Structures are given as C-alpha cells and as structure tokens.
Amino acid sequence: MSEGLNYLFNPRSIAIIGATAREGSVGSVITRNLLTKFRGRVYLVNPSYTELMGHRVYRSVLEVPGEVDLAVIVTPAPTVPKIINECVAKASR
C-alpha cells in the first residue's frame, strides 16, 4: 500500500477538528467513538474548548505537539478551506 493510503487506513494519530461535547452533533459522535475505539493518539481541536471528555483541546491543528497522520474535519463548510491550509502547514513542519 502506498504511504499516503497507509495514513488514511492505518493512522497512528488522528486530529478531530471540530471536536465538541454538543449532544447529537457529528463532532460529538466522532469524538466519542474515536476516543473509545481508536488505539492510536487522538488530538482534539476546537478553539472554543480547553478540555473535552477529559482530554486537552488545542485551538488549532498547528498547536498539536505531535505528528498528525489523519485530520477529520467536522466543522461548518465555510471554515474548511482555512483548516485545510493549516493542515498543509502542519504537515510541512
């Protein structure tokens, strides 16, 4: 498998951008599922929180201290281009 696809199908770390505790939201469901099921490192990203479900929350993917293999973006569509640019900047560090 190519290295790029390996990051998608076998990530060691995932950033959930738009992680939230708001019941019934996509961000909440994905956050809970990955925190309980994923065996790798999960980074929560949302500028509105500092802590969520017992985990530190980063204001931006650029603040995440480790490498991010996969970014899951669960934010409103107008925010996605800026977030993608931040992910690209994070990957090029």
CYANA upper distance limits for C-alpha pairs under 8 A (distance plus 0.5 A):
  1 MET  CA      5 LEU  CA      7.04
  1 MET  CA      6 ASN  CA      6.88
  2 SER  CA      6 ASN  CA      6.77
  3 GLU  CA      7 TYR  CA      7.05
  4 GLY  CA      8 LEU  CA      7.35
  5 LEU  CA      9 PHE  CA      6.67
  6 ASN  CA     10 ASN  CA      5.74
  6 ASN  CA     11 PRO  CA      7.33
  7 TYR  CA     11 PRO  CA      5.12
  7 TYR  CA     12 ARG  CA      8.12
  7 TYR  CA     69 ASP  CA      5.89
  7 TYR  CA     70 LEU  CA      6.86
  8 LEU  CA     69 ASP  CA      7.98
  8 LEU  CA     70 LEU  CA      6.76
 11 PRO  CA     40 GLY  CA      7.96
 11 PRO  CA     69 ASP  CA      5.88
 11 PRO  CA     70 LEU  CA      6.72
 12 ARG  CA     40 GLY  CA      5.51
 12 ARG  CA     41 ARG  CA      6.91
 12 ARG  CA     68 VAL  CA      8.39
 12 ARG  CA     69 ASP  CA      6.80
 13 SER  CA     40 GLY  CA      5.89
 13 SER  CA     41 ARG  CA      4.99
 13 SER  CA     42 VAL  CA      6.24
 13 SER  CA     43 TYR  CA      8.06
 13 SER  CA     67 GLU  CA      7.65
 13 SER  CA     68 VAL  CA      5.84
 13 SER  CA     69 ASP  CA      5.79
 13 SER  CA     70 LEU  CA      7.00
 14 ILE  CA     40 GLY  CA      8.11
 14 ILE  CA     41 ARG  CA      6.84
 14 ILE  CA     42 VAL  CA      5.46
 14 ILE  CA     43 TYR  CA      6.63
 14 ILE  CA     68 VAL  CA      6.28
 14 ILE  CA     69 ASP  CA      6.50
 14 ILE  CA     70 LEU  CA      5.30
 14 ILE  CA     71 ALA  CA      6.18
 14 ILE  CA     72 VAL  CA      7.66
 15 ALA  CA     42 VAL  CA      6.35
 15 ALA  CA     43 TYR  CA      5.02
 15 ALA  CA     44 LEU  CA      6.32
 15 ALA  CA     45 VAL  CA      7.26
 15 ALA  CA     61 VAL  CA      7.74
 15 ALA  CA     68 VAL  CA      6.83
 15 ALA  CA     70 LEU  CA      6.87
 15 ALA  CA     71 ALA  CA      5.27
 15 ALA  CA     72 VAL  CA      6.62
 16 ILE  CA     27 GLY  CA      8.37
 16 ILE  CA     30 ILE  CA      8.45
 16 ILE  CA     31 THR  CA      7.37
 16 ILE  CA     42 VAL  CA      7.86
 16 ILE  CA     43 TYR  CA      6.74
 16 ILE  CA     44 LEU  CA      5.62
 16 ILE  CA     45 VAL  CA      6.36
 16 ILE  CA     71 ALA  CA      6.57
 16 ILE  CA     72 VAL  CA      5.39
 16 ILE  CA     73 ILE  CA      6.69
 16 ILE  CA     74 VAL  CA      7.83
 17 ILE  CA     44 LEU  CA      6.93
 17 ILE  CA     45 VAL  CA      5.13
 17 ILE  CA     46 ASN  CA      6.69
 17 ILE  CA     60 SER  CA      8.40
 17 ILE  CA     61 VAL  CA      7.84
 17 ILE  CA     71 ALA  CA      7.43
 17 ILE  CA     72 VAL  CA      6.48
 17 ILE  CA     73 ILE  CA      5.31
 17 ILE  CA     74 VAL  CA      6.51
 17 ILE  CA     75 THR  CA      7.59
 18 GLY  CA     27 GLY  CA      6.32
 18 GLY  CA     44 LEU  CA      8.20
 18 GLY  CA     45 VAL  CA      6.43
 18 GLY  CA     46 ASN  CA      5.69
 18 GLY  CA     73 ILE  CA      6.82
 18 GLY  CA     74 VAL  CA      5.48
 18 GLY  CA     75 THR  CA      5.70
 19 ALA  CA     27 GLY  CA      5.39
 19 ALA  CA     28 SER  CA      6.66
 19 ALA  CA     30 ILE  CA      8.27
 19 ALA  CA     31 THR  CA      6.32
 19 ALA  CA     44 LEU  CA      6.25
 19 ALA  CA     45 VAL  CA      6.42
 19 ALA  CA     46 ASN  CA      6.46
 19 ALA  CA     74 VAL  CA      7.76
 20 THR  CA     25 SER  CA      8.32
 20 THR  CA     27 GLY  CA      5.92
 20 THR  CA     28 SER  CA      5.45
 20 THR  CA     31 THR  CA      7.71
 20 THR  CA     46 ASN  CA      7.89
 20 THR  CA     52 LEU  CA      7.72
 21 ALA  CA     27 GLY  CA      8.17
 21 ALA  CA     28 SER  CA      5.64
 21 ALA  CA     52 LEU  CA      7.44
 21 ALA  CA     53 MET  CA      8.08
 22 ARG  CA     27 GLY  CA      8.32
 22 ARG  CA     28 SER  CA      6.45
 23 GLU  CA     28 SER  CA      6.76
 23 GLU  CA     29 VAL  CA      8.40
 24 GLY  CA     28 SER  CA      7.21
 24 GLY  CA     29 VAL  CA      7.39
 25 SER  CA     29 VAL  CA      6.89
 26 VAL  CA     30 ILE  CA      6.59
 26 VAL  CA     74 VAL  CA      7.29
 27 GLY  CA     31 THR  CA      6.47
 27 GLY  CA     74 VAL  CA      6.04
 27 GLY  CA     75 THR  CA      8.24
 28 SER  CA     32 ARG  CA      6.60
 29 VAL  CA     33 ASN  CA      6.62
 30 ILE  CA     34 LEU  CA      6.53
 31 THR  CA     35 LEU  CA      6.51
 31 THR  CA     44 LEU  CA      8.34
 32 ARG  CA     36 THR  CA      6.69
 33 ASN  CA     37 LYS  CA      6.29
 33 ASN  CA     38 PHE  CA      8.15
 34 LEU  CA     38 PHE  CA      5.43
 34 LEU  CA     42 VAL  CA      7.82
 35 LEU  CA     42 VAL  CA      7.26
 38 PHE  CA     42 VAL  CA      8.32
 43 TYR  CA     56 ARG  CA      8.36
 43 TYR  CA     57 VAL  CA      7.67
 43 TYR  CA     58 TYR  CA      8.16
 43 TYR  CA     64 VAL  CA      7.56
 44 LEU  CA     52 LEU  CA      8.42
 44 LEU  CA     55 HIS  CA      8.02
 44 LEU  CA     56 ARG  CA      7.43
 44 LEU  CA     57 VAL  CA      5.38
 44 LEU  CA     58 TYR  CA      6.73
 45 VAL  CA     57 VAL  CA      5.81
 45 VAL  CA     58 TYR  CA      5.18
 45 VAL  CA     59 ARG  CA      6.24
 45 VAL  CA     60 SER  CA      6.32
 45 VAL  CA     61 VAL  CA      6.83
 46 ASN  CA     57 VAL  CA      6.89
 46 ASN  CA     58 TYR  CA      6.64
 46 ASN  CA     59 ARG  CA      5.70
 46 ASN  CA     60 SER  CA      7.21
 47 PRO  CA     57 VAL  CA      8.38
 47 PRO  CA     58 TYR  CA      7.24
 47 PRO  CA     59 ARG  CA      4.46
 47 PRO  CA     60 SER  CA      7.23
 48 SER  CA     59 ARG  CA      7.91
 49 TYR  CA     57 VAL  CA      6.56
 49 TYR  CA     58 TYR  CA      8.27
 49 TYR  CA     59 ARG  CA      8.11
 50 THR  CA     56 ARG  CA      6.47
 50 THR  CA     57 VAL  CA      5.31
 50 THR  CA     58 TYR  CA      7.22
 50 THR  CA     59 ARG  CA      8.27
 51 GLU  CA     55 HIS  CA      5.96
 51 GLU  CA     56 ARG  CA      5.08
 51 GLU  CA     57 VAL  CA      5.61
 52 LEU  CA     56 ARG  CA      6.97
 52 LEU  CA     57 VAL  CA      6.96
 58 TYR  CA     63 GLU  CA      6.59
 58 TYR  CA     64 VAL  CA      6.90
 59 ARG  CA     63 GLU  CA      7.31
 60 SER  CA     64 VAL  CA      7.71
 60 SER  CA     86 GLU  CA      8.38
 61 VAL  CA     86 GLU  CA      7.18
 61 VAL  CA     87 CYS  CA      7.06
 61 VAL  CA     90 LYS  CA      7.53
 62 LEU  CA     86 GLU  CA      6.88
 62 LEU  CA     87 CYS  CA      7.84
 62 LEU  CA     89 ALA  CA      8.03
 62 LEU  CA     90 LYS  CA      6.03
 67 GLU  CA     91 ALA  CA      8.25
 68 VAL  CA     91 ALA  CA      8.12
 71 ALA  CA     87 CYS  CA      8.10
 73 ILE  CA     80 VAL  CA      7.94
 73 ILE  CA     83 ILE  CA      8.50
 75 THR  CA     79 THR  CA      7.09
 75 THR  CA     80 VAL  CA      7.46
 76 PRO  CA     80 VAL  CA      7.55
 79 THR  CA     83 ILE  CA      6.93
 80 VAL  CA     84 ILE  CA      6.53
 81 PRO  CA     85 ASN  CA      6.82
 82 LYS  CA     86 GLU  CA      6.82
 83 ILE  CA     87 CYS  CA      6.69
 84 ILE  CA     88 VAL  CA      6.72
 85 ASN  CA     89 ALA  CA      6.69
 86 GLU  CA     90 LYS  CA      6.55
 87 CYS  CA     91 ALA  CA      6.65
 88 VAL  CA     92 SER  CA      6.78
 89 ALA  CA     93 ARG  CA      7.06
